[in-house]
Amino acid sequence: MPQRRIEDYALIGDLQTAALVSKQGSIDWLCFPRFDSPACFAALLGSDDNGHWRMAPRDADAISSRHYRGDTLVLETEWSTSTGTVRVIDFMPPRDAAPDVVRIVEGVSGSVEMRSELKLRFDYGHVVPWVRRSDDGQIDAIAGPDAVSLRSDVHQYGRDLATYADFRVSENDRAWFVLTWHPSHHPLPEPTDALQSLEPTETFWREWIGRSHSSTDFGEEVTRSVLTLKALTYAPSGGIVAAPTTSLPEALGGRRNWDYRYCWLRDATMTLSAMLRAGYTDEAEAWRNWLLRAIAGSPADLQIMYGVTGERRLTEFEAGWLPGYAESAPVRIGNAAAEQLQIDVFGEVMDVLALAREHQIGATDEAWQVQRGLMAHLDDVWDQPDEGIWEVRGGRQHFTYSKVMAWVAFDRAARAVQRFGLNGPAKEWRARADEIHRAVCEQAYDADRNTFTQAYGSKALDAAVLLIPQVGFLPADDPRVVGTVEAVQRELASDGFVRRYLTEHTDDGINDSEGTFLICSFWLADALAMIGRVGEARDLYERLVALRNDVGLLAEEYDVTSGRMLGNFPQAFSHLGLVNTAWHLTTAESPLRKSAY
């Protein structure tokens, strides 16, 4: 089988978990019942024997094309063979009691021999379940806490620890399959009607995107990105995951493989700012409530990420039985970065809550008391070194972006008192903001190169400093801002796309290279537009949009040498960057993330 490519996958989901479907018709990644649950299909990080579900013509020469059905998360793949054409429709209905994956096969013309090949492997491809076939043809697979049933209107049979169905589809014929998970100690849930669940699923997504006051004002790339961001939302809690996958590598064969199936405060706040501008206030309020629950308790215990319902313990371990995507090991489950100190998250949280206040969302006494607690703790720790936005594992530094965002936190807190009459020591907060501002300008600015650097006293560059004008730390026309933008272009760009930093200049604890970061490239486009170089910004934006795969999805990174996507997929950071830059380029309001400064 040819090597799997990250960009060959499409996403389907039900706002609680998601599956990746390849161009070859194989679901190679799916975690039940939540984004962060153990995978029952893990072929993406190993081989077919680690779990997959392929639905495709038996003709090895069949040619496929695919698209989403309009503005939905319903995927349609059309296969052309020498004997006819067939269509496969994949989707996950918005969840009722149990999660389902529905696959409908429709005959378009002629007659096509099809095969369904199912290998369930629980616990990230590690456990082969016990499988039985009931009298009515239903397939039931059980191991430990997990139970999965597969129902279909075609005959299924078992062979070599897999379940197959061989069937022929002619013009106007339909065959259907429904895969359903439930806890093994619970009875089977009520069955989902495959054919009747299609229309309500399409309607759900179309009605949701229709709520956006901007959905018809921008290109389809913005609509698809907003849909993707919604798909990464865990509906029961309002949490937003960074990506639905783990350990897709930042360099092929490398060790930069991390689990992104959690809710980073930073990613979620940036995502929420994009959603707010598109008019999704319900999502904003749900996330605000998730945030208050997640960080409840002592401000000193604030984490930079949580589980989808606010879990704090995200213990990291290595799944040694999986070889990793393209032999990129280790495969990591959990994320030890949850225990890091990242001072910038205080600024991100305060900034997005200021934006929510501007939209009259979440302006409660409880929310303000939480913010006051955060500010009291930040006052104690802002001058400490930290691991920074990029979660380095090579030792703490006084990262410039962390200090800038500490300034944002104190600035937004002071403004909240001044503008909204909230209770708090505004003068003290303003004085602290001024102190941080002076320190950054004195200790993080390289006058010889006319640029802000990655950390105090460092010569290394960092793409995160591109956000200095966006958060209002300095105006866009400040010569130091212009110089920083030009330095990033000169020293961090590869074929116009931007790296986070040069790994040879920054000890991040991993001795590997990495690709260009798409969010950083969008930040450059924003910064170029802000300093008046709008034509360059638009050109870069269009080049970034062109990197999307055939169904409009982006991974975390892009390797300009191989022309391949890298990193976890699809990535919320990349899609929110696209949405924000589109707004930045096409509206008078600039920048998108601006709150109340």
ABEGO torsion letter per residue (X at the ends): XBBBBAAABBBBBAGABBBBBBAAGBBABBBOABAABBBABAAAABBAAAEBBBBBBABAABBBBBBBBEBBABBBBBBBBAAEBBBBBBBBBBBBABBBBBBBBBBABEBBBBBBBBBBBBGGGABBBBBBBBAAGBBBBBBEABBBBBBBABBBBBBGGBBBBBBBBBBGBBBBBBBBBBBAABBBBBBBBAAAAAAAAAAAAAAAAAABAAAAABBAAAAAAAAAAAAABBAAAGBBBABABBGBBABBGBABBBBAABBBAAAAAAAAAAAAAAGBAAAAAAAAAAAAAAABEBAAABBABBBAAGBABBBBBBBAABAEBGGBOBBBBEBAAAABBBAAAAAAAAAAAAAAAAAGBGBBAAAAAAAAAAAAAAAAAAABBBAEAAGBAAEBBBBAAAAAAAAAAAAAAAAAAAAAGBBEBAAAAAAAAAAAAAAAAAAABBAAAGBBBABBGBABBBAAAAAAAAAGABBAABAAAAAAAAAAAAAABBGGBBBABBAAABBAGBBBBBBBBAAAAAAAAAAAAAAGBAAAAAAAAAAAAAABBAAGBBBABBBAAAGBBBEBOBBAAAAAAAAAAAAAAABABOBAABBAX
